Every structure is written in C-alpha cells, then in structure tokens.
Amino acid sequence: MMRLPRVFVAHMMICSFFSSMDQTQKRMLDQPLCIPTAQPKKKRTSVISFFSKVSWKLRLQKQEPLKNVSFNLAERAWDPSFKKRHMAMRSLGTMACETPDKARKYKMIVLDLLVHGLYDPMSSEVIHESLKTLTIMLGKIQGKGLGSFFTDITLRTRTLLDDENDSLRYSAFVLFGQLAAFAGRKWKRFFTRQAKQTQDSLLTHLQDRNPQVAKACKTTFRACSRKDKGRTTASRVKRIKGTLNSAGS
C-alpha cells in the first residue's frame, strides 16, 4: 500500500477503465496519462499492458463483483475511442487468463463483447486483440456453450484469413484452427462447409510470405482436413499433399 508511485499510476488506469467511480475520479479521466510521448512505441505498449494487468489485480483484491467489471468493460467496448475499445478487449483477455472460472461464469457477456470487437469498423488493432482474446477464451471454455456465437466467429474469422496485416492473419489462422477442433457434432456440418469455401485460401497461405503465418496455416489446414475426412476428391488430395510437401511438411 505504501508504494505510492506504482499504486497511484495503477489507480489512474482503473479510473480510465471503469465508470463506477465517484465524480472526482471521473473528472480525472479527462487528464492524459503521464506517459512521455518520446518513449518508443513498444515500450509504451508494454507499460500500458502492465497497467491493464495491475488494474485487474487491484480490482479483484477489493473483491468487487466481477459482473460489474464486465458491464463496465461493455461500456468501454462501445466507446468512440478506439484506444479504449482496444484496451477493453485486452482486459477481457487478462480476465480470461487470470480468473478463468469467472470468465466462464460470464462467458455470454464476454463473448458478446469479443464478437463485437471482431466486427470493429475502424480499428484493425481492436480486431486483432479480439482474435487473440477469443483464442484464449475458447481454450478456457473448451468451445462449450458457444451457441450462435460459433457461426458469428467462424464467418468473421474466415474473412480475415486473407488480410494484408501479417499479425492479424496469423491470429485468424490460429483461431480458425481452434474452431475446427471445437466444431463438435452440432456445428460439424456448418464448419465443414466453411472450411471447404476457405480451402483455396488455406492452400495459398501454406506458402505465405510470413513463415509464422505459413506454420499456423499448416496446422489449421490439417485440423480442417480432419473435419472433412472422407469427403475430399482424389485430385484435391493429390494437390494438398503436393502443397504440404513443398511447404516443408
């Protein structure tokens, strides 16, 4: 409690995230966070990431209802500022990692926010953070109880497999592969259709210019192929094997 610099700055970040504070604290939100603009972008990002984690820990230590935190994040997820939307998605990822039981309990709220983030019309950073957090969240809930969110996530992720941004493309392939693993009986037919429509993109990105993307694509391609087992024509199988071999299978 006596480490004033760290706790004070973390407290400022909490104020910027949650609207449930008193009016005096709300007025503090209008003041910019004291992070020198001269810092390198990477360093500023790591500092903000640290504050995000600290804010969550302090919030949980106070034993305030996590449901209220989720509702406060919901406000941030719809904020006009893309930075606030981005940090809301990142905070949801932190919540899923550090309090998986609570994330599972309020999964419908969390999933709704993340799917909303996937369709962000203005910021690729928000979309990218949503992809990464969805991958974490699906892992925590083992793909169970997704309901119609499964179709929403699958359809949107498909469109991102050919994105020009390497990082975004990589995260899309990772998530798509995870969706293949969690399709189950209920969504198997739907996902198989989606995988078939995506097959040309998958084949193309097996030789992606970015080695990490190519590797993620290869893993996803195999996961999708297992879902489509027995339905692929002989000529396509031959083409697939040739592509996999040339990609360093």
N, C-alpha and C positions, 0 to 999 in steps of 0.2 A: 504493500500500500504506500510505502514511503518513496518508491522510485518515481518521483514526480514526472520527469521528462517523458518516460515511456508510457506511463498510465495516462498522463494528460493528453498526449497525442492520440493514443488509442481511444480515449473518451471522445475526442473530437471526431474521430471516424465513426464512432457509434452514433453520434449526433447526426452525421451526414447520411447514415443509413436508415435510421428509424425515426418515424414521425410521432412516436408516442411520448416524446419528452415534453417538458414544460416550455412555456413561451420564451423564457430567457434563453434556453438552449436552442430553440428553433431560430431565434434571431442570429445565433452564432453560425447557422448554416450558410448565411449569406457571405460570410467571410471565407476567402480562399484558404485551403490547407497550406501551411507553411512548408512546402517542399520546393527548394530552389529550382527554377526553370533551367538553370545551367547544368543540372545533373543529366547524365546520359539517360536515354530512354529506357534502356534495360534496367538501370539502377532504380529509376523512378517506379517502374513496373513492379520490381521485387519489393520495394518499400510499401507500395500500395497493397500488394498481395499479403505482406506481413501484417499490415493494419487490419485487413479483412479477417485474417485468422484470429488475431488478438481480440477484435471486436466480438467475434462469435464466442470465444472462450469466456470473456468477461460477462457476456450476456447469459451464458449458461451457468456461470458461477453464482449469479444472482438468483438463479432458479426461477426466472420469469418464464411463463408459459411459451413453449416453442411455437405453438399455434399462432400466438400474437406476432411473433417474429416473422412467421411465414406470411401473415397478412400484411405486415409492414413491407416485406420484400415484394409482395404483389404490387404495392403502390409504386415501388422503385422500378419494377419490371415494365411498367407502363409510363414511366417518366419521359418527358420530351427530351431529356438529356441522354444521349447515347452512352455517355460515361457511367451514368447512374444505372442504366439498363444493363450495361456490361458487368458492373460490379455486383448487381443483383444476381446475375447468372453465376458469377464466380462464387458468391457467398452460398448459393444453393449447393454448389459442388463441395464447398467446405463442410456444409451441414451434412451432406450425404456421406462424406468420409469420416467425420468426427463423431456424428451421432446417427449412425445408420438405422437404429431402432426408431428414432423419432422421424427420420426421413421416410421410413416405410409406413409409419402411422399416418403421416400427412402426405402420402405419395400422390394423391389425386391433385392436391393443391400444387405440389412441386412440379408434377408432370405437366399440368396445365400451363404453368409459367414457362417451363422449358420449351414446350411446343410453340408457345407464343414467341419465344426468343428465336426459334428456328426460322420463323417467318418474318423476322425483323426487316422492314423495308428500307432501312437507311444504313445499317452498320454491319459489315462483314465480321467485325470483332465480336459483336453480340451473337451472331450466328455461330461463329467458331466456338465461343465459350459455351453456348447451348449444346453443341455437338459433344464437346468433351464432358460436360456435366451429365448429359443423358447417358453416355457410355458408363460413367461411374454409377449413376442411379440404377440403370438396368442391371448392372452387376450386383448391386446391393439387394435388389428385389428379385433377382434371378428371372427377370422377364415376366413375373407373375402379376396377374390382375391389371394388365395394361388397358384392356378394353379397346375402345375405338382409337385410343392414342397410338396403338400399334400401327394402324393404317396411316394416320397423320404423319407419324415419324418416318415410316418407310417411304411414303410418297415424296416427302420433302428431302430426305437424305439422298434418294435416287437422283434428284435434280442437281445435287452438289458434287456428285462424283466426277463431273467434268469441269468443275470450277477452275478458274485460272490461278487462284491462290493455292500454293502447294500445301500449306499447313491446313487450310480448310478442307482441301481434297483428301489429305491423309486422314483427318479425323472422320470425314464422311465414310471412307472405306472401312475404318475400324468399327464405326457404329453399325454400318450395313452388315458387316460380318457377324456382329453380335446379334443383330436382329434375325439373321439366318439361324443362329444357334437357338434362339428363343421363340421361333415361329410356332412350334408345337402343332398339335392336331388341328386346333381351331383356326389358325392362320396359315397353315401349310399351303393350301391351295392358292390363297391370295399372294403369299410371298413368292411361291414358285412362278406365278405369272409375272410378278415384278422383276424377279431375277432373270427371267427369260428376256424381258424387254430391256434389261440392262446389260445383257451378255456382251454386246459389241463394245460397250464402254469398258467392261471388265477386261476383255481381250486386249483392247488398246492400251490400257494403263498397266498391263503386265510388263510393258516396256516403257513405263513412264520416265520422263526425263529426271525425275527425283527418285533416287534409289529407295528412300523410305516409303514413298507412295507406292512404288512398284512392289515392295515387300508386303505392304498392307493389302494391296490389291490381290496379290497371290494368295494370301491367307483367306481373304474374303471369297475369292473365286472358288476355292476348294470347298469352303463352307456352303456356298450356294449350289455347287455341283452335287454335294451330298443330298441336298434337299430335292434336287431334280433327278435323282438316281433312277436310271431305267427309262428316262423319257428323252434322252438326247440322241439324236441321229448319229449313225456311224461316221458320216463325213464330218460332223461337227466335233465328235470325239477326237478324230484324227487331227483336226485343226487345233483343238485345245491342247492336245499332247505336244504338238509341234511348237506351239507358242510357249507353253510351260518350259519345255526343254531349252528353247532359245533364251528364256528369261532366267536361266540358271537353276532349273528345278533340281 
